[in-house]
Amino acid sequence: MGLNLFNIFKKPQKDGEVMVALDIGTEYVKAILFNIDSIERRINVKGYGRCRQHTNAMQGAMIINIENVTTACDMAIGSAIANAEKFLNDPSKSQKMLIPRKVIIGIAGELVRGVTIMADYEREDPKAKINQKELDEVIKHIKEQAFNDALVDIAEDIGVQSGSLEEINTKINATYIDGVKVDEPIDFTGKNITYRVFATFAPSLHINSLKQVAKNLNLEVINIEVEPYAVARAIDGGRKDDYAAIILDIGGGTTDIALIDKGVVVGTKMFAFGGRVYTKRIAHDLKKELNKAEELKLDYSKGKLPKVEAEVVKKALGKDTQIWADGVELGLREIEDVETYPSVIYLCGGASALPEIRTALLEHAWLQVLPFTRFPKVTFLYPKQLDEIVDETRAINDPMDVTPLALARMVLENNK
């Protein structure tokens, strides 16, 4: 459950209102045009578009040139609108129907940090129904008691002043009433309550740059969501008590990790190692320009290179893959309060298509370095495995497109 108590918007979004989700990545901007159907409880995807980022736009999932990123976002949204027009019965109404006014934006990068806070309390009147006012008071109390220490710890960890950090959002993602987990606590009664609260923070500069892009596009920001958290919440069945998984979203600039245990997002970690590292390796070893190296990497991922050239690229990629796997291990190790690790690892994101990524995970000594009960299965996460999403384009089927879909779904979750 994501309670949108202290986020950017307070009013629920209207059914049928066209909005856009933006996944602003290091290599690409991806835009999902969608609306919500609260009765059927689903996201209806109307269109999809993407645009390649300028080489001087992003670094480690952070914006370094707002103008270049704004241009790429504008083009991605335009592409999504054009894609959506193909499915309209009356194309003459497309401009009025499809131009979004609101946006939900993803945020990622190694400076984005999440903390889990457990709140236990005994209710004075166990027979009284839990209401929104009570939940608001719980979150307020948690912020007063725990946020200052959390900010200091995060600031020391990433090497910034605590005053430069800003809360992205705070969500109750698990509630236990008298020992029983419930999806939605409102209207329940009970005495002993435990809330598992997931709070995320990032430097104000990072957050404000995303808001500025939205402003440049004349879009109202619905919310800013941490991408690995959004993906973890979107998986079909991922909120059930018996569900556990590790999700690795490998983009151009970062690898984002989310760990789910017993249907709860236990933690997220991100580190600055993504597909661009492999592109630079190919450029260096094969003496190619970056754009040509990127083309070679993509063709290699799709199995389109001649055998001899593919072997050369494979050799170059192998030099960095073990370093990446070590980074995944370190990220998992840093997630607190994990007794045993899930036995399935899901891969998504553009760089997950590189064969060396999956091979590195399969060859890593997981049973020796972390408390796995058995060697993890490594598989891909596809858009069809996400919950509460109807893709009316019927064309979004690649693991690289999981994140923007998951971001769109968060509007539905926050619309409770």
C-alpha positions as MATLAB code, in Angstrom:
seq = 'MGLNLFNIFKKPQKDGEVMVALDIGTEYVKAILFNIDSIERRINVKGYGRCRQHTNAMQGAMIINIENVTTACDMAIGSAIANAEKFLNDPSKSQKMLIPRKVIIGIAGELVRGVTIMADYEREDPKAKINQKELDEVIKHIKEQAFNDALVDIAEDIGVQSGSLEEINTKINATYIDGVKVDEPIDFTGKNITYRVFATFAPSLHINSLKQVAKNLNLEVINIEVEPYAVARAIDGGRKDDYAAIILDIGGGTTDIALIDKGVVVGTKMFAFGGRVYTKRIAHDLKKELNKAEELKLDYSKGKLPKVEAEVVKKALGKDTQIWADGVELGLREIEDVETYPSVIYLCGGASALPEIRTALLEHAWLQVLPFTRFPKVTFLYPKQLDEIVDETRAINDPMDVTPLALARMVLENNK';
ca = [
       0.000    0.000    0.000;
       1.327    3.446   -0.841;
      -0.291    6.143    1.246;
       0.274    9.453   -0.463;
       0.269   11.521    2.694;
       3.076   13.996    2.186;
       3.686   13.916   -1.540;
       3.188   16.526   -4.205;
      -0.523   16.001   -4.854;
      -3.490   15.491   -2.574;
      -6.475   15.214   -4.958;
      -7.201   11.909   -6.716;
      -6.671   11.832  -10.473;
      -9.790   11.706  -12.639;
     -10.830    8.641  -14.597;
     -10.228    9.127  -18.311;
      -7.810   12.016  -17.821;
      -4.759   11.483  -20.048;
      -1.437   11.651  -18.200;
       2.154   10.776  -19.000;
       4.784    8.768  -17.145;
       8.399    9.723  -17.852;
      11.345    7.397  -17.333;
      14.258    9.797  -17.813;
      17.192    7.479  -18.334;
      20.829    8.060  -19.161;
      20.482    6.698  -22.713;
      16.765    7.131  -23.444;
      13.687    8.981  -22.296;
      10.596    6.754  -22.341;
       7.069    8.141  -22.201;
       3.866    6.233  -21.444;
       0.585    7.979  -22.274;
      -2.211    6.605  -20.096;
      -5.383    7.129  -18.116;
      -6.857    5.370  -15.100;
      -9.994    3.320  -14.654;
     -10.672    3.301  -10.920;
     -13.744    1.055  -11.227;
     -11.844   -1.716  -12.999;
      -8.729   -0.681  -11.050;
      -6.298   -0.543  -13.937;
      -4.061    1.663  -16.011;
      -5.009    1.963  -19.684;
      -1.919    2.574  -21.806;
      -2.783    4.731  -24.809;
       0.616    5.289  -26.382;
       4.337    4.772  -25.982;
       7.313    6.772  -27.221;
      11.003    7.076  -26.582;
      13.848    9.351  -27.578;
      17.601    8.978  -27.392;
      19.279   11.304  -24.924;
      21.970   13.758  -25.952;
      25.379   12.496  -24.841;
      25.677   15.604  -22.651;
      22.362   15.230  -20.824;
      22.680   12.715  -17.995;
      25.357   11.262  -15.766;
      24.639    8.341  -13.447;
      20.859    8.878  -13.833;
      21.205   12.544  -12.802;
      20.405   15.457  -15.086;
      23.423   17.573  -15.996;
      21.819   19.553  -18.853;
      18.167   20.490  -18.305;
      17.666   21.886  -21.808;
      18.864   18.710  -23.527;
      16.716   16.519  -21.274;
      13.657   18.730  -21.832;
      14.077   18.372  -25.590;
      14.334   14.579  -25.354;
      11.262   14.395  -23.090;
       9.294   16.610  -25.487;
      10.171   14.337  -28.403;
       9.341   11.164  -26.449;
       5.935   12.553  -25.460;
       5.285   13.596  -29.054;
       6.143   10.090  -30.191;
       3.751    8.635  -27.589;
       0.944   10.906  -28.800;
       1.593    9.888  -32.416;
       1.547    6.248  -31.335;
      -1.765    6.739  -29.506;
      -3.397    8.413  -32.501;
      -3.239    5.123  -34.386;
      -5.792    3.621  -32.012;
      -8.351    6.436  -32.011;
     -11.668    5.963  -33.760;
     -11.830    9.672  -34.498;
      -8.321   11.040  -35.265;
      -9.695   14.602  -35.552;
     -10.150   14.630  -31.760;
      -6.605   13.460  -31.035;
      -5.083   16.767  -30.001;
      -7.813   17.453  -27.452;
      -7.909   13.895  -26.156;
      -4.262   12.938  -26.031;
      -2.198   15.923  -24.934;
      -1.304   15.300  -21.262;
      -1.314   18.016  -18.631;
       0.063   15.972  -15.744;
       3.179   13.853  -15.366;
       4.569   11.244  -12.986;
       8.369   11.114  -13.124;
      10.785    8.387  -12.121;
      13.910    9.081  -10.103;
      16.964    6.852   -9.770;
      20.710    7.031   -9.220;
      23.151    6.139   -6.497;
      22.336    9.318   -4.534;
      18.713    8.230   -4.144;
      18.361    6.370   -0.857;
      15.529    4.541    0.834;
      15.151    3.628    4.495;
      12.712    1.252    6.158;
      11.220    2.330    9.474;
       9.143    0.011   11.664;
       6.478    1.662   13.791;
       4.707   -0.323   16.534;
       1.963    1.028   18.741;
      -0.962   -0.063   20.884;
      -4.287    1.603   20.144;
      -6.265    3.066   23.022;
      -9.578    1.827   21.614;
      -9.102   -1.501   19.784;
     -12.776   -1.510   18.687;
     -12.533    1.838   16.891;
     -12.025    1.690   13.129;
      -8.715    2.948   11.740;
      -9.254    6.119    9.716;
      -7.156    8.452    7.575;
      -6.597   10.900   10.423;
      -5.007    8.144   12.512;
      -2.711    7.155    9.622;
      -1.683   10.780    9.124;
      -0.756   11.003   12.806;
       1.355    7.840   12.537;
       3.362    9.218    9.612;
       3.737   12.580   11.348;
       5.076   10.880   14.476;
       7.516    8.750   12.461;
       8.862   11.828   10.708;
       9.346   13.666   13.986;
      11.094   10.726   15.654;
      13.141    9.084   12.919;
      13.764   11.379    9.950;
      16.556   13.488   11.421;
      18.675   10.430   12.213;
      17.912    8.925    8.802;
      18.968   12.113    7.018;
      22.246   12.281    8.943;
      23.057    8.642    8.158;
      22.264    9.047    4.453;
      24.213   12.298    4.188;
      27.292   10.701    5.741;
      26.952    7.690    3.457;
      26.808    9.635    0.188;
      29.057   12.505    1.261;
      26.682   15.488    1.270;
      25.250   17.869    3.857;
      22.028   16.628    5.434;
      20.464   20.002    4.680;
      20.855   19.352    0.951;
      18.693   16.219    1.113;
      14.973   16.244    0.443;
      12.236   13.706    1.037;
      10.892   12.210   -2.186;
       7.978   10.402   -0.607;
       7.026    8.281    2.379;
       4.808    5.233    2.024;
       3.331    2.621    4.314;
       4.002   -0.518    2.303;
       2.942   -3.078    4.904;
       0.515   -3.055    7.822;
       0.104   -5.756   10.469;
      -2.930   -5.703   12.777;
      -2.613   -8.046   15.748;
      -0.014   -9.975   13.771;
      -2.059  -10.276   10.552;
      -0.920   -8.496    7.380;
      -3.623   -6.395    5.674;
      -3.485   -4.582    2.345;
      -5.435   -1.520    3.457;
      -5.778   -0.700    7.193;
      -8.620    1.826    6.917;
     -11.848    0.589    8.568;
     -10.069   -2.308   10.308;
     -10.153   -2.621   14.091;
      -7.437   -3.995   16.321;
      -5.126   -3.368   19.246;
      -1.488   -3.912   18.253;
      -0.463   -2.249   14.993;
       2.826   -2.477   13.123;
       3.503   -0.250   10.140;
       6.433   -0.826    7.800;
       7.221    2.579    6.358;
       9.493    3.099    3.350;
      10.893    6.619    3.048;
      13.107    7.847    0.208;
      15.441   10.815   -0.031;
      17.655   12.460   -2.652;
      19.642   15.682   -3.016;
      17.370   18.666   -3.637;
      19.338   19.437   -6.808;
      18.338   16.058   -8.264;
      14.655   16.495   -7.413;
      14.464   20.128   -8.498;
      15.997   19.362  -11.902;
      13.163   16.903  -12.589;
      10.584   19.474  -11.509;
      12.189   22.045  -13.803;
      11.959   19.696  -16.786;
       8.248   19.246  -16.063;
       7.821   23.012  -15.786;
       9.576   23.522  -19.116;
       7.112   21.077  -20.657;
       4.124   22.848  -19.053;
       3.263   19.703  -17.137;
       1.932   19.519  -13.581;
       3.932   17.034  -11.502;
       1.623   14.427  -10.001;
       4.447   12.754   -8.130;
       8.080   11.713   -8.274;
       8.578    7.986   -7.691;
      11.694    5.950   -6.933;
      11.943    3.632   -9.927;
      13.017    0.322   -8.350;
      10.281    0.710   -5.727;
       7.693    1.310   -8.458;
       8.813   -1.783  -10.379;
       8.728   -3.938   -7.249;
       5.186   -2.809   -6.424;
       3.956   -3.427   -9.974;
       4.798   -7.129  -10.302;
       1.708   -9.319  -10.524;
       1.431  -11.200   -7.235;
       4.343   -9.266   -5.760;
       2.317   -8.019   -2.805;
       1.260  -11.477   -1.604;
       2.627  -12.832    1.683;
       4.494  -15.703    0.028;
       6.218  -13.620   -2.666;
       9.978  -12.960   -2.690;
      12.250  -11.748   -5.495;
      15.215   -9.598   -6.398;
      14.706   -7.123   -9.243;
      17.651   -5.695  -11.172;
      16.855   -2.798  -13.485;
      19.980   -2.209  -15.577;
      19.802    1.079  -17.419;
      22.312    3.186  -19.265;
      23.847    4.864  -16.217;
      22.882    2.815  -13.168;
      21.799   -0.557  -11.874;
      18.781   -0.337   -9.582;
      18.112   -3.117   -7.075;
      14.860   -3.861   -5.267;
      14.350   -6.732   -2.841;
      10.884   -8.077   -2.059;
      10.298  -10.450    0.835;
       6.904  -11.718    2.004;
       5.210   -9.301   -0.362;
       6.975   -6.243    1.060;
       9.664   -4.052   -0.506;
      12.445   -4.571    2.031;
      14.888   -2.167    0.449;
      16.324   -0.579   -2.677;
      19.902    0.125   -3.705;
      21.422    1.764   -6.770;
      24.948    1.998   -8.089;
      26.473    3.861  -11.015;
      27.187    1.007  -13.397;
      25.027    0.497  -16.462;
      25.080   -0.013  -20.189;
      27.147    3.087  -20.887;
      30.148    1.450  -19.191;
      29.982   -1.353  -21.754;
      29.600    1.131  -24.596;
      32.735    2.941  -23.474;
      34.593   -0.362  -23.172;
      33.723   -1.275  -26.770;
      34.715    2.215  -27.932;
      38.074    1.940  -26.149;
      39.003   -1.605  -27.099;
      37.741   -1.487  -30.679;
      38.810    2.130  -31.304;
      35.280    3.257  -32.197;
      33.305    6.459  -31.706;
      30.734    6.236  -28.896;
      27.739    6.229  -31.246;
      29.247    3.424  -33.318;
      30.139    1.519  -30.152;
      26.526    1.828  -28.969;
      25.315    0.428  -32.299;
      27.718   -2.488  -31.999;
      26.531   -3.182  -28.448;
      22.877   -3.196  -29.478;
      23.526   -5.388  -32.534;
      25.522   -7.775  -30.349;
      22.652   -7.965  -27.845;
      20.286   -8.882  -30.678;
      22.681  -11.458  -32.172;
      23.078   -9.503  -35.400;
      26.887   -9.277  -35.546;
      29.011  -11.603  -37.690;
      30.684  -14.340  -35.652;
      34.195  -12.878  -35.732;
      33.051   -9.373  -34.765;
      30.753  -10.772  -32.077;
      33.686  -12.593  -30.461;
      35.696   -9.367  -30.339;
      32.809   -7.503  -28.681;
      32.213  -10.382  -26.256;
      35.856  -10.317  -25.178;
      35.679   -6.562  -24.545;
      32.474   -6.838  -22.496;
      33.898   -9.614  -20.347;
      36.433   -7.245  -18.819;
      33.789   -5.349  -16.828;
      31.065   -7.891  -16.204;
      32.526   -9.399  -13.031;
      32.932   -5.909  -11.578;
      29.231   -5.329  -12.241;
      28.267   -8.613  -10.541;
      30.362   -7.652   -7.530;
      28.422   -4.381   -7.409;
      25.143   -6.307   -7.314;
      26.486   -8.433   -4.469;
      27.524   -5.346   -2.506;
      24.155   -3.694   -3.092;
      22.296   -6.749   -1.822;
      24.601   -7.008    1.173;
      23.801   -3.402    2.126;
      20.051   -4.020    2.316;
      19.381   -4.434    6.015;
      17.315   -7.005    7.914;
      17.584   -9.789    5.320;
      17.872  -13.261    6.846;
      17.801  -15.186    3.563;
      17.761  -13.882    0.014;
      15.035  -14.718   -2.539;
      15.752  -17.533   -4.978;
      14.724  -15.642   -8.126;
      16.397  -12.657   -9.782;
      14.431  -10.692  -12.377;
      16.214   -8.617  -15.023;
      14.778   -5.589  -16.787;
      16.078   -2.371  -18.351;
      17.834   -1.814  -21.651;
      21.241   -3.170  -20.679;
      19.732   -6.426  -19.388;
      19.672   -7.616  -23.016;
      23.451   -8.111  -22.966;
      24.059  -11.882  -22.643;
      27.002  -11.237  -20.320;
      24.680   -9.763  -17.674;
      22.744  -12.965  -17.115;
      25.892  -15.089  -17.479;
      27.684  -13.057  -14.801;
      24.832  -13.666  -12.361;
      24.745  -17.379  -13.132;
      28.495  -17.681  -12.615;
      28.628  -15.659   -9.396;
      29.255  -17.618   -6.192;
      26.003  -16.565   -4.509;
      25.796  -19.489   -2.099;
      29.270  -18.700   -0.755;
      28.938  -14.946   -0.327;
      25.328  -14.382    0.814;
      22.734  -16.458    2.713;
      20.764  -17.845   -0.226;
      18.914  -21.064    0.594;
      19.505  -22.226   -2.979;
      21.164  -20.848   -6.086;
      18.924  -18.136   -7.558;
      17.092  -18.530  -10.829;
      17.875  -15.665  -13.230;
      15.122  -14.671  -15.637;
      13.692  -11.628  -17.395;
      10.828   -9.443  -16.224;
       8.411   -8.614  -19.060;
       5.648   -5.988  -19.216;
       3.010   -8.755  -19.317;
       4.087   -9.735  -15.784;
       2.976   -6.382  -14.352;
      -0.329   -6.044  -12.541;
      -3.254   -3.668  -13.202;
      -1.987   -2.522  -16.610;
      -3.804   -2.866  -19.941;
      -1.614   -2.085  -22.935;
      -4.005   -0.887  -25.622;
      -1.116   -0.562  -28.086;
      -0.349   -4.297  -27.687;
       3.241   -3.480  -28.617;
       5.038   -2.904  -25.306;
       6.665   -6.258  -24.673;
      10.355   -5.702  -23.957;
      12.024   -5.840  -20.502;
      13.478   -2.408  -21.258;
       9.959   -0.930  -21.006;
       8.998   -2.285  -17.588;
       9.981    0.838  -15.635;
       7.836    3.474  -17.405;
       4.817    1.148  -17.168;
       5.458    0.642  -13.444;
       5.638    4.416  -12.969;
       2.254    4.857  -14.646;
       0.790    2.218  -12.336;
       1.887    4.181   -9.252;
      -0.739    6.818  -10.074;
      -3.371    4.123   -9.550;
      -1.778    3.045   -6.271;
      -1.573    6.614   -5.014;
      -5.160    7.294   -6.104;
      -6.684    5.296   -3.223;
];
